[in-house]
Amino acid sequence: MRILLVEDDDLLGDGLRGGLRQGGFTVDWLKDGRSAQLALETESFAAVVLDLGLPRLSGIELLQQLRQRQDRVPVLILTARDAIAARIAGLDAGADDYLVKPCDLGELAARLRALVRRSAGQASPVLTVGPLQIDPQGRAVQYRGTPVELAAREFDLLHELAREPGKVLSKDQLAQRLYAWGEEIESNAIEVHIHHLRRKLAPDLIVTLRGVGYMLPKQPA
């Protein structure tokens, strides 16, 4: 899952980005509200981790603008402001969760998974699509009850398709969700990952719509 981290403290931001990456997230990090505003207008993220005391545009202002334009991306406020009034203001401005610094990275990752799960209308922490089961927390996959070992990018790609079964995702959309800014990506990387997934799971599990993209059917063959 691709997360946007908006944090102006260099040391804290670097630690959060590293910790979330170790937890399996793809993380893009910005340090001011205006840059985050532009990124959210032009790119797609599974969730946002948002500080409040940002330069150029405050976290509350950014959040209010998001909700005014009906952007439903899950937002977790991460701030040192621990007063009850600040929590109420953040949640009433449209935040989905509120966490006070310093925080445990494991808890932050769990809260993000829960936000993304709820935004998709999913109750269980384990994704089930036909005979396929995906555990985002443990980064584990089972197909017809048998564990299947996947490389990190293979897991991420399969997870993205399983989050929206029946929806066609283009190669560019998948690449955007799997790779952060500045990461190198080969022109055929998505095709290679799809090939490996079919070989490890089932040849007909992922459907190709030529010239459009890839889809995991709601009831895979």
N, C-alpha and C positions, 0 to 999 in steps of 0.2 A: 504494500500500500504506500502511495506517495503522500507524504505529509509536508505541509508548509510550516516551518518554524519561524516565528517573527519575534526576535529577541535582540536588543541592542547591546547587551553586555557580552563582550568578546569571549571571556573565559567561560561564562555560564553557557552561552550559545554553543561553543565548541564542545563542551561536555555533554549537553543535551543531544546535539546532533550525533556525536559518537555513540552515546548510549542507545538512542533510538535505532541507529543503524545496526547495532549489535542485536537489537530485538527484532530485526527483520524488516524494518521500515526503510523506504526510500525517502530521504530527507533533503529538502531544499531550505536554505537558511537565508533570511533577509533581516536587515537591522533597522529598518524604518517603516513607518506606516504607508508612505506614498508608494514605495517600491512594492510593498505587499499588496496594496490596492491594485496596482497595475498587473501584478502577477495573477491575482485572483480574477481579474477581468479577462485575461487572455489564456489562462491555462487551467487544467483540471487537477484538483487535489482531493484525496479521500477525507482529509480533516486538516484543521489548522490549530496549531499551538500558538497562542497569542499573549504577548506581554501587554500591559496597559500603558506603562510609561515609555512611550516610543517617541523619537524625534519625528518632525514633519507632519505627522498625523497620529493622534493618540489611538490606543487600542480600542477604546469605547467608540470613537468616531468611525474607525474602520469597520467595526462590528455593526454599527447602526446603518452604515451605507450598504453593507452586505445584505442586511435584512430588508432594507427599503427596496432594493431591486430584486427581492424574492430569491436571493441566493441561499440555498438550504444546506450548504456545506457545513458539517459539524465543526463547531468551534469550542476549544477548551482554553479558557483563560488560565494562564500560569503567571502569577504575580506575587510580589511581596506584600501587597495590600491585603491584610487579613481581617480588617474590620467588617462587621456584619453588614454595615451600610454599603461598603464597596462590593461585597458579594451579591447583595440584592441588586445593586445597580448593574452589575455585569450580567447577571442572569436575566434581568428584565430588559436589557438591551439586546438580548437574543443569543447569549452564550448557552451552550448545551451542558457545560460542566465548568467547575471553578476549582482550581488547585493552588495552594499557597506554597511559595518557595520558602526554604529548600524542600524539594520533594524527592521521593524514592523513584528511581527510574523504572523499576518494575511496576509500581503503581501507575505511573504515567502511561506506560505502554498498555497496561490492562484497561485503563480508562479510555484510551484511544480506540482500542479494539471494540470496547463496548459501544462507544459512540457510533463507530462505523457500522457495527452490527444493527443497532437500533435504527439508524438512518435508512437501512435497507429493509427494515421490517422483519428482521430475523431475531428470533428469541434465543435459539440455542447457540452456544459458543462454537459448536462444530457445524460446518456447512455440509449439507447432504444434498447431492444432486444425483438422483437415480442410484446406481451402485457405487457412487463415488462419495467418500467422506474426507473432508479437509479440516484439520485442526490448526487454526492460525497461531494459537499460542505455542503449541508444541512443534509447529511447522512440520506436521506429519500428515501423510496421505494413506488412505486405504482404498483399494478397488476390489469390490466384491469380497470384502472382509480380509483381504491380504495386504499387509503393509507394502508400500512401494517407495523406494528411496529415490528422491529427486534432488538435482542440483538446486542451488538457491534461486537462480533465475527461472528455472523450470517451475519450481513451486510458486513463485510470485506470479508468473504468467497464468498458471492454472487457477490460482486463487482469484485473479482478476476476472477471468471468464466465469468462474463459479459464483462470484458475487452477483452477477447479472445473467443468470441462465436464460437462454432464449434471445439474448440481445447480441447483435453483431457488432464486434469491435474491430476497427480497422488496424492495420499494422502500425500506423502513426499513433493512434490512440493507445495501443498497448505499449509502444515504445515510450510514450510520454509518462505512462503510469509506472513503468519499470525502471526508468533511468533518471537520475537527478541531473541538474545542470552541470555541465563540464565533464560528465562521464562519457567515455568513448563508446560508440556503438557501431558495430559492423552493419553494413547495409542489409545483410541477410540474417541478422541475429534472430529476429522473431521467427522466421521460417525454420531456422535450425532448432530453436527451442520447441516449436510445434512438432517437428519431426521426432525429436527425442521423447516428447510426451506421448505421442502415438505409439512409439516403439515400446515404451515402458508400461503403458496402460492398455490401450486398445486402438487399433488402426482407425476405427470409425467413431471414436469418442468425441473428437473435436471436428466440427463441420467447417469446411472452407467454402465460402461464397466468393467465387472467382471475381477479382476486381473490386471486391467490397471489404472482406475481412474474414474473421473467424468467430465461431459461436460454439458454446457448449449448450446443447439442447436441454430443456427442462427434464426430459426423460431420455437420456442417452441410450443408444442402442446397446 
